Amino acid sequence: MIILSKILFAVLLLVALFFIFITTVFGSKSDAMSGGSSTIRTTYRGKAGFDDFMSRMTFILGMIFIGLCLIIDILQQRFGG
């Protein structure tokens, strides 16, 4: 289990670095006052664009990050290490 924990931690680091890269490089300045509701914005704009893709990618990476953190924590609590 220690090897699995170390592999998951390495994946967590890669996800964290990619998450930081996406949010700093591709962060949209226009969504500052939108209230976080991108579905209404895309309805009036038409087809989903690059900002919507990056917003979805950021959300997915955040969920993967949280999930990996929880799995690593559970493994370390149950099996030590």
Distance bins in CASP14 RR format, pairs under 12 A and 6 or more apart:
PFRMAT RR
TARGET T0000
AUTHOR 0000-0000-0000
RMODE 2
METHOD distances of the structure
MODEL  1
1 7 0 0 0 0 0 1 0 0 0 0 0
1 8 0 0 0 0 0 1 0 0 0 0 0
1 71 0 0 0 0 0 1 0 0 0 0 0
1 72 0 0 0 0 0 1 0 0 0 0 0
1 74 0 0 0 0 0 1 0 0 0 0 0
1 75 1 0 0 1 0 0 0 0 0 0 0
1 76 0 0 0 0 1 0 0 0 0 0 0
1 77 0 0 0 0 0 1 0 0 0 0 0
1 78 0 0 0 0 1 0 0 0 0 0 0
1 79 1 0 1 0 0 0 0 0 0 0 0
1 80 1 0 0 1 0 0 0 0 0 0 0
1 81 0 0 0 0 1 0 0 0 0 0 0
2 8 0 0 0 0 0 1 0 0 0 0 0
2 9 0 0 0 0 0 1 0 0 0 0 0
2 72 0 0 0 0 0 1 0 0 0 0 0
2 75 0 0 0 0 1 0 0 0 0 0 0
2 76 0 0 0 0 1 0 0 0 0 0 0
2 79 1 0 0 1 0 0 0 0 0 0 0
2 80 0 0 0 0 1 0 0 0 0 0 0
2 81 1 0 0 1 0 0 0 0 0 0 0
3 9 0 0 0 0 0 1 0 0 0 0 0
3 10 0 0 0 0 0 1 0 0 0 0 0
3 75 0 0 0 0 0 1 0 0 0 0 0
3 79 0 0 0 0 0 1 0 0 0 0 0
3 81 0 0 0 0 0 1 0 0 0 0 0
4 10 0 0 0 0 0 1 0 0 0 0 0
4 11 0 0 0 0 0 1 0 0 0 0 0
4 68 0 0 0 0 0 1 0 0 0 0 0
4 71 0 0 0 0 1 0 0 0 0 0 0
4 72 0 0 0 0 1 0 0 0 0 0 0
4 74 0 0 0 0 0 1 0 0 0 0 0
4 75 1 0 0 1 0 0 0 0 0 0 0
4 76 0 0 0 0 0 1 0 0 0 0 0
4 78 0 0 0 0 0 1 0 0 0 0 0
4 79 0 0 0 0 1 0 0 0 0 0 0
4 80 0 0 0 0 0 1 0 0 0 0 0
4 81 0 0 0 0 0 1 0 0 0 0 0
5 11 0 0 0 0 0 1 0 0 0 0 0
5 12 0 0 0 0 0 1 0 0 0 0 0
5 68 0 0 0 0 0 1 0 0 0 0 0
5 71 0 0 0 0 1 0 0 0 0 0 0
5 72 1 0 0 1 0 0 0 0 0 0 0
5 73 0 0 0 0 1 0 0 0 0 0 0
5 74 0 0 0 0 0 1 0 0 0 0 0
5 75 1 0 1 0 0 0 0 0 0 0 0
5 76 1 0 0 1 0 0 0 0 0 0 0
5 77 0 0 0 0 0 1 0 0 0 0 0
5 78 0 0 0 0 0 1 0 0 0 0 0
5 79 1 0 0 1 0 0 0 0 0 0 0
5 80 0 0 0 0 1 0 0 0 0 0 0
5 81 1 0 0 1 0 0 0 0 0 0 0
6 12 0 0 0 0 0 1 0 0 0 0 0
6 13 0 0 0 0 0 1 0 0 0 0 0
6 72 0 0 0 0 1 0 0 0 0 0 0
6 75 0 0 0 0 0 1 0 0 0 0 0
6 76 0 0 0 0 0 1 0 0 0 0 0
6 81 0 0 0 0 1 0 0 0 0 0 0
7 13 0 0 0 0 0 1 0 0 0 0 0
7 14 0 0 0 0 0 1 0 0 0 0 0
7 68 0 0 0 0 0 1 0 0 0 0 0
7 71 0 0 0 0 0 1 0 0 0 0 0
7 72 0 0 0 0 0 1 0 0 0 0 0
7 75 0 0 0 0 0 1 0 0 0 0 0
8 14 0 0 0 0 0 1 0 0 0 0 0
8 15 0 0 0 0 0 1 0 0 0 0 0
8 64 0 0 0 0 0 1 0 0 0 0 0
8 65 0 0 0 0 0 1 0 0 0 0 0
8 67 0 0 0 0 1 0 0 0 0 0 0
8 68 1 0 0 1 0 0 0 0 0 0 0
8 69 0 0 0 0 1 0 0 0 0 0 0
8 70 0 0 0 0 0 1 0 0 0 0 0
8 71 1 0 0 1 0 0 0 0 0 0 0
8 72 1 0 1 0 0 0 0 0 0 0 0
8 73 0 0 0 0 0 1 0 0 0 0 0
8 74 0 0 0 0 0 1 0 0 0 0 0
8 75 1 0 0 1 0 0 0 0 0 0 0
8 76 0 0 0 0 1 0 0 0 0 0 0
9 15 0 0 0 0 0 1 0 0 0 0 0
9 16 0 0 0 0 0 1 0 0 0 0 0
9 68 0 0 0 0 1 0 0 0 0 0 0
9 69 0 0 0 0 1 0 0 0 0 0 0
9 71 0 0 0 0 0 1 0 0 0 0 0
9 72 1 0 0 1 0 0 0 0 0 0 0
9 73 0 0 0 0 0 1 0 0 0 0 0
9 75 0 0 0 0 1 0 0 0 0 0 0
9 76 0 0 0 0 1 0 0 0 0 0 0
9 81 0 0 0 0 0 1 0 0 0 0 0
10 16 0 0 0 0 0 1 0 0 0 0 0
10 17 0 0 0 0 0 1 0 0 0 0 0
10 68 0 0 0 0 0 1 0 0 0 0 0
10 72 0 0 0 0 0 1 0 0 0 0 0
11 17 0 0 0 0 0 1 0 0 0 0 0
11 18 0 0 0 0 0 1 0 0 0 0 0
11 61 0 0 0 0 0 1 0 0 0 0 0
11 64 0 0 0 0 1 0 0 0 0 0 0
11 65 0 0 0 0 0 1 0 0 0 0 0
11 67 0 0 0 0 0 1 0 0 0 0 0
11 68 1 0 0 1 0 0 0 0 0 0 0
11 69 0 0 0 0 0 1 0 0 0 0 0
11 71 0 0 0 0 1 0 0 0 0 0 0
11 72 0 0 0 0 1 0 0 0 0 0 0
12 18 0 0 0 0 0 1 0 0 0 0 0
12 19 0 0 0 0 0 1 0 0 0 0 0
12 61 0 0 0 0 0 1 0 0 0 0 0
12 62 0 0 0 0 0 1 0 0 0 0 0
12 64 0 0 0 0 1 0 0 0 0 0 0
12 65 1 0 0 1 0 0 0 0 0 0 0
12 66 0 0 0 0 0 1 0 0 0 0 0
12 67 0 0 0 0 1 0 0 0 0 0 0
12 68 1 0 1 0 0 0 0 0 0 0 0
12 69 1 0 0 1 0 0 0 0 0 0 0
12 70 0 0 0 0 0 1 0 0 0 0 0
12 71 0 0 0 0 1 0 0 0 0 0 0
12 72 1 0 0 1 0 0 0 0 0 0 0
12 73 0 0 0 0 0 1 0 0 0 0 0
12 75 0 0 0 0 0 1 0 0 0 0 0
13 19 0 0 0 0 0 1 0 0 0 0 0
13 20 0 0 0 0 0 1 0 0 0 0 0
13 65 0 0 0 0 0 1 0 0 0 0 0
13 68 0 0 0 0 1 0 0 0 0 0 0
13 69 0 0 0 0 0 1 0 0 0 0 0
13 72 0 0 0 0 0 1 0 0 0 0 0
14 20 0 0 0 0 0 1 0 0 0 0 0
14 21 0 0 0 0 0 1 0 0 0 0 0
14 61 0 0 0 0 0 1 0 0 0 0 0
14 64 0 0 0 0 0 1 0 0 0 0 0
14 65 0 0 0 0 0 1 0 0 0 0 0
14 68 0 0 0 0 1 0 0 0 0 0 0
15 21 0 0 0 0 0 1 0 0 0 0 0
15 22 0 0 0 0 0 1 0 0 0 0 0
15 57 0 0 0 0 0 1 0 0 0 0 0
15 58 0 0 0 0 0 1 0 0 0 0 0
15 60 0 0 0 0 0 1 0 0 0 0 0
15 61 1 0 0 1 0 0 0 0 0 0 0
15 62 1 0 0 1 0 0 0 0 0 0 0
15 63 0 0 0 0 0 1 0 0 0 0 0
15 64 1 0 1 0 0 0 0 0 0 0 0
15 65 1 0 1 0 0 0 0 0 0 0 0
15 66 0 0 0 0 0 1 0 0 0 0 0
15 67 0 0 0 0 1 0 0 0 0 0 0
15 68 1 0 0 1 0 0 0 0 0 0 0
15 69 0 0 0 0 1 0 0 0 0 0 0
15 72 0 0 0 0 0 1 0 0 0 0 0
16 22 0 0 0 0 0 1 0 0 0 0 0
16 23 0 0 0 0 0 1 0 0 0 0 0
16 61 0 0 0 0 1 0 0 0 0 0 0
16 62 0 0 0 0 1 0 0 0 0 0 0
16 64 0 0 0 0 1 0 0 0 0 0 0
16 65 1 0 0 1 0 0 0 0 0 0 0
16 66 0 0 0 0 0 1 0 0 0 0 0
16 68 0 0 0 0 1 0 0 0 0 0 0
16 69 0 0 0 0 1 0 0 0 0 0 0
17 23 0 0 0 0 0 1 0 0 0 0 0
17 24 0 0 0 0 0 1 0 0 0 0 0
17 25 0 0 0 0 0 1 0 0 0 0 0
17 61 0 0 0 0 0 1 0 0 0 0 0
17 65 0 0 0 0 0 1 0 0 0 0 0
18 24 0 0 0 0 0 1 0 0 0 0 0
18 25 0 0 0 0 0 1 0 0 0 0 0
18 26 0 0 0 0 0 1 0 0 0 0 0
18 57 0 0 0 0 1 0 0 0 0 0 0
18 58 0 0 0 0 0 1 0 0 0 0 0
18 60 0 0 0 0 0 1 0 0 0 0 0
18 61 1 0 0 1 0 0 0 0 0 0 0
18 62 0 0 0 0 0 1 0 0 0 0 0
18 64 0 0 0 0 1 0 0 0 0 0 0
18 65 0 0 0 0 1 0 0 0 0 0 0
19 25 0 0 0 0 0 1 0 0 0 0 0
19 26 0 0 0 0 0 1 0 0 0 0 0
19 27 0 0 0 0 0 1 0 0 0 0 0
19 54 0 0 0 0 0 1 0 0 0 0 0
19 57 0 0 0 0 1 0 0 0 0 0 0
19 58 1 0 0 1 0 0 0 0 0 0 0
19 59 0 0 0 0 0 1 0 0 0 0 0
19 60 0 0 0 0 1 0 0 0 0 0 0
19 61 1 0 1 0 0 0 0 0 0 0 0
19 62 1 0 0 1 0 0 0 0 0 0 0
19 63 0 0 0 0 0 1 0 0 0 0 0
19 64 0 0 0 0 1 0 0 0 0 0 0
19 65 1 0 0 1 0 0 0 0 0 0 0
19 66 0 0 0 0 0 1 0 0 0 0 0
19 68 0 0 0 0 0 1 0 0 0 0 0
19 69 0 0 0 0 0 1 0 0 0 0 0
20 26 0 0 0 0 0 1 0 0 0 0 0
20 27 0 0 0 0 0 1 0 0 0 0 0
20 58 0 0 0 0 0 1 0 0 0 0 0
20 61 0 0 0 0 1 0 0 0 0 0 0
20 62 0 0 0 0 0 1 0 0 0 0 0
20 65 0 0 0 0 0 1 0 0 0 0 0
21 27 0 0 0 0 0 1 0 0 0 0 0
21 54 0 0 0 0 0 1 0 0 0 0 0
21 57 0 0 0 0 0 1 0 0 0 0 0
21 58 0 0 0 0 0 1 0 0 0 0 0
21 61 0 0 0 0 1 0 0 0 0 0 0
22 28 0 0 0 0 0 1 0 0 0 0 0
22 50 0 0 0 0 0 1 0 0 0 0 0
22 53 0 0 0 0 0 1 0 0 0 0 0
22 54 1 0 0 1 0 0 0 0 0 0 0
22 55 0 0 0 0 0 1 0 0 0 0 0
22 56 0 0 0 0 0 1 0 0 0 0 0
22 57 1 0 0 1 0 0 0 0 0 0 0
22 58 1 0 1 0 0 0 0 0 0 0 0
22 59 0 0 0 0 0 1 0 0 0 0 0
22 60 0 0 0 0 0 1 0 0 0 0 0
22 61 1 0 0 1 0 0 0 0 0 0 0
22 62 0 0 0 0 0 1 0 0 0 0 0
22 65 0 0 0 0 0 1 0 0 0 0 0
23 31 0 0 0 0 0 1 0 0 0 0 0
23 54 0 0 0 0 1 0 0 0 0 0 0
23 55 0 0 0 0 0 1 0 0 0 0 0
23 57 0 0 0 0 1 0 0 0 0 0 0
23 58 1 0 0 1 0 0 0 0 0 0 0
23 59 0 0 0 0 0 1 0 0 0 0 0
23 61 0 0 0 0 1 0 0 0 0 0 0
23 62 0 0 0 0 1 0 0 0 0 0 0
23 65 0 0 0 0 0 1 0 0 0 0 0
24 54 0 0 0 0 0 1 0 0 0 0 0
24 58 0 0 0 0 0 1 0 0 0 0 0
25 54 0 0 0 0 1 0 0 0 0 0 0
25 58 0 0 0 0 0 1 0 0 0 0 0
26 50 0 0 0 0 1 0 0 0 0 0 0
26 51 0 0 0 0 1 0 0 0 0 0 0
26 52 0 0 0 0 0 1 0 0 0 0 0
26 53 0 0 0 0 1 0 0 0 0 0 0
26 54 1 0 1 0 0 0 0 0 0 0 0
26 55 0 0 0 0 1 0 0 0 0 0 0
26 57 0 0 0 0 1 0 0 0 0 0 0
26 58 0 0 0 0 1 0 0 0 0 0 0
26 61 0 0 0 0 0 1 0 0 0 0 0
27 50 0 0 0 0 0 1 0 0 0 0 0
27 51 0 0 0 0 1 0 0 0 0 0 0
27 53 0 0 0 0 0 1 0 0 0 0 0
27 54 1 0 0 1 0 0 0 0 0 0 0
27 55 0 0 0 0 1 0 0 0 0 0 0
27 57 0 0 0 0 0 1 0 0 0 0 0
27 58 0 0 0 0 1 0 0 0 0 0 0
28 34 0 0 0 0 1 0 0 0 0 0 0
28 36 0 0 0 0 0 1 0 0 0 0 0
28 38 0 0 0 0 1 0 0 0 0 0 0
28 41 0 0 0 0 0 1 0 0 0 0 0
28 49 0 0 0 0 0 1 0 0 0 0 0
28 50 0 0 0 0 1 0 0 0 0 0 0
28 51 1 0 1 0 0 0 0 0 0 0 0
28 52 0 0 0 0 1 0 0 0 0 0 0
28 53 0 0 0 0 0 1 0 0 0 0 0
28 54 1 0 0 1 0 0 0 0 0 0 0
28 55 1 0 0 1 0 0 0 0 0 0 0
28 57 0 0 0 0 0 1 0 0 0 0 0
28 58 0 0 0 0 1 0 0 0 0 0 0
29 51 0 0 0 0 0 1 0 0 0 0 0
30 36 0 0 0 0 0 1 0 0 0 0 0
30 38 0 0 0 0 0 1 0 0 0 0 0
30 41 0 0 0 0 1 0 0 0 0 0 0
30 45 0 0 0 0 0 1 0 0 0 0 0
30 50 0 0 0 0 0 1 0 0 0 0 0
30 51 1 0 0 1 0 0 0 0 0 0 0
30 52 0 0 0 0 0 1 0 0 0 0 0
30 54 0 0 0 0 0 1 0 0 0 0 0
30 55 0 0 0 0 0 1 0 0 0 0 0
31 37 0 0 0 0 1 0 0 0 0 0 0
31 38 1 0 0 1 0 0 0 0 0 0 0
31 40 0 0 0 0 0 1 0 0 0 0 0
31 41 0 0 0 0 1 0 0 0 0 0 0
31 42 0 0 0 0 0 1 0 0 0 0 0
31 51 1 0 0 1 0 0 0 0 0 0 0
31 52 0 0 0 0 0 1 0 0 0 0 0
31 54 0 0 0 0 1 0 0 0 0 0 0
31 55 1 0 0 1 0 0 0 0 0 0 0
31 58 0 0 0 0 0 1 0 0 0 0 0
33 41 0 0 0 0 0 1 0 0 0 0 0
34 40 0 0 0 0 1 0 0 0 0 0 0
34 41 1 0 0 1 0 0 0 0 0 0 0
34 42 0 0 0 0 0 1 0 0 0 0 0
34 45 0 0 0 0 0 1 0 0 0 0 0
34 51 0 0 0 0 0 1 0 0 0 0 0
34 52 0 0 0 0 0 1 0 0 0 0 0
34 55 0 0 0 0 1 0 0 0 0 0 0
35 41 0 0 0 0 1 0 0 0 0 0 0
35 55 0 0 0 0 0 1 0 0 0 0 0
36 51 0 0 0 0 0 1 0 0 0 0 0
36 52 0 0 0 0 0 1 0 0 0 0 0
36 55 0 0 0 0 1 0 0 0 0 0 0
36 58 0 0 0 0 0 1 0 0 0 0 0
36 59 0 0 0 0 0 1 0 0 0 0 0
37 43 0 0 0 0 0 1 0 0 0 0 0
37 44 0 0 0 0 0 1 0 0 0 0 0
37 52 0 0 0 0 0 1 0 0 0 0 0
37 55 0 0 0 0 0 1 0 0 0 0 0
38 44 0 0 0 0 0 1 0 0 0 0 0
38 45 0 0 0 0 1 0 0 0 0 0 0
38 48 0 0 0 0 1 0 0 0 0 0 0
38 49 0 0 0 0 0 1 0 0 0 0 0
38 51 1 0 0 1 0 0 0 0 0 0 0
38 52 1 0 1 0 0 0 0 0 0 0 0
38 53 0 0 0 0 0 1 0 0 0 0 0
38 54 0 0 0 0 0 1 0 0 0 0 0
38 55 1 0 1 0 0 0 0 0 0 0 0
38 56 0 0 0 0 1 0 0 0 0 0 0
38 58 0 0 0 0 0 1 0 0 0 0 0
38 59 0 0 0 0 1 0 0 0 0 0 0
39 45 0 0 0 0 0 1 0 0 0 0 0
39 46 0 0 0 0 0 1 0 0 0 0 0
39 48 0 0 0 0 1 0 0 0 0 0 0
39 52 0 0 0 0 1 0 0 0 0 0 0
39 55 0 0 0 0 0 1 0 0 0 0 0
39 56 0 0 0 0 0 1 0 0 0 0 0
40 46 0 0 0 0 0 1 0 0 0 0 0
40 52 0 0 0 0 0 1 0 0 0 0 0
41 48 0 0 0 0 1 0 0 0 0 0 0
41 49 0 0 0 0 0 1 0 0 0 0 0
41 51 0 0 0 0 1 0 0 0 0 0 0
41 52 0 0 0 0 1 0 0 0 0 0 0
41 55 0 0 0 0 1 0 0 0 0 0 0
42 48 1 0 1 0 0 0 0 0 0 0 0
42 49 1 0 0 1 0 0 0 0 0 0 0
42 50 0 0 0 0 0 1 0 0 0 0 0
42 51 0 0 0 0 1 0 0 0 0 0 0
42 52 1 0 1 0 0 0 0 0 0 0 0
42 53 0 0 0 0 0 1 0 0 0 0 0
42 55 0 0 0 0 1 0 0 0 0 0 0
42 56 0 0 0 0 0 1 0 0 0 0 0
43 52 0 0 0 0 0 1 0 0 0 0 0
45 51 0 0 0 0 1 0 0 0 0 0 0
45 52 0 0 0 0 1 0 0 0 0 0 0
46 52 0 0 0 0 0 1 0 0 0 0 0
47 53 0 0 0 0 0 1 0 0 0 0 0
48 54 0 0 0 0 0 1 0 0 0 0 0
48 55 0 0 0 0 1 0 0 0 0 0 0
48 56 0 0 0 0 1 0 0 0 0 0 0
48 57 0 0 0 0 0 1 0 0 0 0 0
49 55 0 0 0 0 1 0 0 0 0 0 0
49 56 0 0 0 0 0 1 0 0 0 0 0
49 57 0 0 0 0 0 1 0 0 0 0 0
50 56 0 0 0 0 0 1 0 0 0 0 0
50 57 0 0 0 0 0 1 0 0 0 0 0
51 57 0 0 0 0 0 1 0 0 0 0 0
51 58 0 0 0 0 0 1 0 0 0 0 0
52 58 0 0 0 0 0 1 0 0 0 0 0
52 59 0 0 0 0 0 1 0 0 0 0 0
53 59 0 0 0 0 0 1 0 0 0 0 0
53 60 0 0 0 0 0 1 0 0 0 0 0
54 60 0 0 0 0 0 1 0 0 0 0 0
54 61 0 0 0 0 0 1 0 0 0 0 0
55 61 0 0 0 0 0 1 0 0 0 0 0
55 62 0 0 0 0 0 1 0 0 0 0 0
56 62 0 0 0 0 0 1 0 0 0 0 0
56 63 0 0 0 0 0 1 0 0 0 0 0
57 63 0 0 0 0 0 1 0 0 0 0 0
57 64 0 0 0 0 0 1 0 0 0 0 0
58 64 0 0 0 0 0 1 0 0 0 0 0
58 65 0 0 0 0 0 1 0 0 0 0 0
59 65 0 0 0 0 0 1 0 0 0 0 0
59 66 0 0 0 0 0 1 0 0 0 0 0
60 66 0 0 0 0 0 1 0 0 0 0 0
60 67 0 0 0 0 0 1 0 0 0 0 0
61 67 0 0 0 0 0 1 0 0 0 0 0
61 68 0 0 0 0 0 1 0 0 0 0 0
62 68 0 0 0 0 1 0 0 0 0 0 0
62 69 0 0 0 0 1 0 0 0 0 0 0
63 69 0 0 0 0 0 1 0 0 0 0 0
63 70 0 0 0 0 0 1 0 0 0 0 0
64 70 0 0 0 0 0 1 0 0 0 0 0
64 71 0 0 0 0 0 1 0 0 0 0 0
65 71 0 0 0 0 0 1 0 0 0 0 0
65 72 0 0 0 0 0 1 0 0 0 0 0
66 72 0 0 0 0 0 1 0 0 0 0 0
66 73 0 0 0 0 0 1 0 0 0 0 0
67 73 0 0 0 0 1 0 0 0 0 0 0
67 74 0 0 0 0 1 0 0 0 0 0 0
67 75 0 0 0 0 0 1 0 0 0 0 0
68 74 0 0 0 0 0 1 0 0 0 0 0
68 75 0 0 0 0 0 1 0 0 0 0 0
69 75 0 0 0 0 0 1 0 0 0 0 0
69 76 0 0 0 0 0 1 0 0 0 0 0
70 76 0 0 0 0 0 1 0 0 0 0 0
70 77 0 0 0 0 0 1 0 0 0 0 0
71 77 0 0 0 0 0 1 0 0 0 0 0
71 78 0 0 0 0 0 1 0 0 0 0 0
72 78 0 0 0 0 0 1 0 0 0 0 0
72 79 0 0 0 0 0 1 0 0 0 0 0
72 80 0 0 0 0 0 1 0 0 0 0 0
72 81 0 0 0 0 0 1 0 0 0 0 0
73 79 0 0 0 0 0 1 0 0 0 0 0
73 80 0 0 0 0 0 1 0 0 0 0 0
73 81 0 0 0 0 0 1 0 0 0 0 0
74 80 0 0 0 0 0 1 0 0 0 0 0
75 81 0 0 0 0 1 0 0 0 0 0 0
END
